[in-house]
Amino acid sequence: MHRSKNIKIALVGQPNVGKSMLINSISNAKMHVGNFTGVTVEKAEAFFEYEGYRFTVVDLPGTYSLNDYSLDEKVTKDFLLKHDYDLILNVVDSTNLEKNLLLTAELFELNKKMIIALNFSDEAEKEKIEIDEKNLAKIMGVPCVKVSASTKKGINNLLKEIIQTYENITIFPKLVFSDAIEEEIEKIIIFLRERNYKSELDARAIAVKLLKDDKEFFKKIHEEPIWIELRDIVKKSHEHIYLHFDTKDINEIFTEEKHAFAKGAFTEAVLEKKVDKKTPTQKIDAVLINKYLGIPIFLFFMWFLFQATFELGSIPMGYIDSFFSFLSEKTISFIPNETLASLIGDGIIAGVGAVVLFLPNIMILFFGIALLEGTGYMSRIAFLLDGFFHKFGLHGKSFIPLVTGFGCSVPAYMSARTLKNEKDRMITLFIISFMSCGAKLPVYVLFIGAFFSQEDAGNILFFVYIFGALLGLAAAKFLRLTVFKGASEPFVMEMPKYRMPSLKLLWHIVYTKSLMYLKKAGTFILGASVLIWFASSYPKNSEITDSFNAKIELLNSESEKLELGNELKKKLLEESYLGMIGKATQPFFEPLGFSWQMTVALETGLAAKEVIVATLGVLYSLGDNVDETSNGLAEEIRKNISFASGLSFIVFVMIYLPCLAASAVFTKEAGGYKYLGYLIVFTTATAYTLSFLTYKMAGLF
């Protein structure tokens, strides 16, 4: 008889063991991504059904231990200790088992039902690593199942084992220590049983917590009467344990015990045949992280990615642009009410369409970054660039959040938590905005397409991204020498084996990121477009309208009527609320060569960088005629903005404050609003100075 048909699983493992891949390999799993309550750590949950059971899998952040050293570790530990779930699914890398079993040993201390998923078992076989999972299960006291998330091998066996473990109330892991510690555990267990001590934890778990000096548990038991007698027993046990070890640091002793347990289990259950020839990973590393070839190869990969982003992305752009132009034109002609027609056609469709236009570029960029990360290549570049980064006062691990910043600043700020040194972390947080996020890509594509040929566009886009990254490094050096003085920490980072991520996982990443982009277009940017349309259409100025209409009626030439009609639209736009705001702030940006329309676009871009394109789309589609020979908004940009102003605008967008969402996450990660104030001053001053220099230098040519 089933107690319940709902099974909640805590998915735990070290980084790079394929947890997310395992979730995605389970067919028909519905993914939900959000944040853990009160923190900005991402929380992924999968929901699916199998053999009449409803599964909920909570994918906890990858962690090497259950300490409180980093926020990810704390979130994982807090969930495992304080939340309700039925069992732990511990995912381990079969090709790196001994190291992975260190976390497994810590999980055993939770005294929860548990299953070990031996992932990458197919790769272990290729590397001649034989794992006797039945013997390993006997040693561990919990089921061990060989699986391969990439090929889906063993997935059904794993699900059946989960159900069986869930229904079996007797299966709990047991972490065995050395004889000296086991003796003291047994003494405490006997004492607790003699006193008939009742607790939610079993006697063994209590004994281990007492011997480990678990602070939280000590607070609880300290208030109970049994503690008076128990205190002396624990004290004597510690003294006996110290005699067998070279230290009185109990944490060090138990860490050594866990290493011994992991090594013992590995030795008993794994037969690793020695092979003289190099592994595929070693062969690839000989080239990709070569001292001389590594960085040029990386730059080539990045150049190729940006070429593909522009060249391949430009193919569907024309069709999307034509579709939204057609939709806008038909909507305006179909709706009799002029105001409503303008709102929908010139406001909603023009604004949102200008953002959706760049979806293909966004998808290609996210796919490229996901592929580089999923294969394990990004970790190697972090290792390769460590020495180079130290020259600029950064840590090799800074590379991961910085590259993540090319996709989106929000996860980039969160991933900076992997940096343990506070100064390294703060410098990295301050320069992430120099890495052009995916939301800036539409602005670059628009302006580069307007001022450069199709053949040169990909190279220019690559240069823009590299230039931004180099500026970020220079900014890091400045911050290290002035605000955050001190040496960065030595570089230690695991390099996982090369693996080809599944297409399903890559599609999931691209799909979720693109969906987030479209949700912005369909919600936030939709609202922003309506506000921009309203501000650009009101207040109505009947005097100017009547004056121009009178002049137009006197003309015979259609071209002259069209020209004067466009002049009317331009005049009305200047007198609108948006024109007032733009003209009021334009003197500040005039030295940079910005028109009031560009000024307004920058200001609306503080909410979200995609809104910059939407703003320009609304403003310039209202002010000028677009005939069949025009190339949409790019043509209007070319008509109304000079080359020097365009370059200056690109530089300003590259550097200035990130979007509202990213700024909020930065504030939380940095530790307060005062740091946001510093970021505003730092990015604005840098953007203004470099844009001014760009405008003046470009003007010379």
Secondary structure by P-SEA (a helix, b strand, c coil): cccccbbbbbbbbccccaaaaaaaacccbbbbbbbccccccbbbbbbbccccbbbbbbbcccccccccccaaaaaaaaaaccccccccccccccccccccaaaaaaaaaaccbbbbbbcaaaaaaaaccccaaaaaaaaacbbbbbbbcccccaaaaaaaaaaaaaacccbbbbbbccaaaaaaaaaaaaaaaaacccccccaaaaaaaaaaccaaaaaaaccccccaaaaaaaaaaaaaaaaaccccaaaaaaaaaaaaaaaaaaaacbbbbbbccccaaaaaaaccccccaaaaaaaaaaaaaaaaaccccccaaaaaaaaaaaaaaaaaaacccaaaaaaaaccaaaaaaaaacaaaaaaaaaaaaaaaaaaaaaaaaaaaaaaaaaaacccccaaaaaaaaaccaaaaaaaccccccaaaaaaaaaaccccccccaaaaaaaaaaacccccaaaaaaaaaaaaaaaaaaaaaaaaaaccccccccbbbbbbcccccccaaaaaaaaaaaaaaaaaaaacaaaaaaaaaaaaaaccccaaaaaaaaaaaaacccaaaaaaaaaaaaaaaaaacaaaaaaaacccccccccccaaaaaaaaaacccccaaaaaaaaaaaaccccccccccaaaaaaacccaaaaaaaaaaaacccccaaaaaaaaaaaccaaaaaaaaaaaaaaaaaaaaaaaaaaaac
